Amino acid sequence: MSMTKEELMRKAIELSIENVANDGGPFGAVIAKDGEIIATGVNRVTSSCDPTAHAEVSAIRTAAAHLGTFDLSGYEIYTSCEPCPMCLGAIYWARLDRMYYANNKIDAKNIGFDDSFIYDELELKPADRKLPSQIMMRDEAIKAFEAWANKTDKTEY
């Protein structure tokens, strides 16, 4: 049976509430196509000791594994909160057609999930960021990029 957009969002919200009750973060996500759920995800950062285990990333990983593809064109994501920069990047890389979210980034900031510093850092030159970084060994690393550029049987993504 096909679910409405509201039902799919309610599922993402339900997942987020259940996850809080199970000692997880207050985030849930659903990936669907034509009203049918393909994958779900919840925030498992603390339980899995994985800082990338956000609800959206978890749902994308599950959907991609289930479907056997990294390209989720034709699918939509419903998430209980506006995605952080990492999750938003993952959503774009997965090529999801549409995103729906319930809480916004200000709501998240108000409970201690503030990603604004990341957006601020991205606007800076690498030398001006809080995380010290240094380019090194480019002459060696560029060989992988050259091999990729010359590869005729690569899978583009």
Phi, psi and omega in degrees: 000133181284137179261149175283167176303319180295320178293322178293319177293320177301324178295316178298318179294317178302316178299320181293319179292316178298323181294323176298317180296337180257027177067024176255179178284160186278052184223137177219153181215150179227135172248130185220161173220130180052038177079006179249132181287127178262322183202156174228164176204151174229164179289121180235029183303307185283322183289331180255359184053043182230106182296347178264001185276054176280161184302313183294316179296318178298317179295319179297316179300316180294315180298314181297318179294317181296318184272345181072033179207152175270350184261106182261029173304141181095354181246160179235154176241136175244122184229143186291347180211150175307128186295148173289172180303320180296312182293321178298318176300317179296321179297316177296315181296327179284348179065032176299143185287327186205151179233135174237138176220157184260279177294154178252178185294336175289319175302317179295317179301321183294343177247016173101005178253079185256113181258004186300328180297329179290315176301319178297317181296322182296335179283343184271156170293148180310322181293339182262359182280159179292330178274110180300136178216156183209132175282138179205149175060032179301322181302326177279318184292329183298340180299323177295320179292322178295318178298318178297314181299326182270351183288128183267342184248031182279155173263109181291147174212000000 
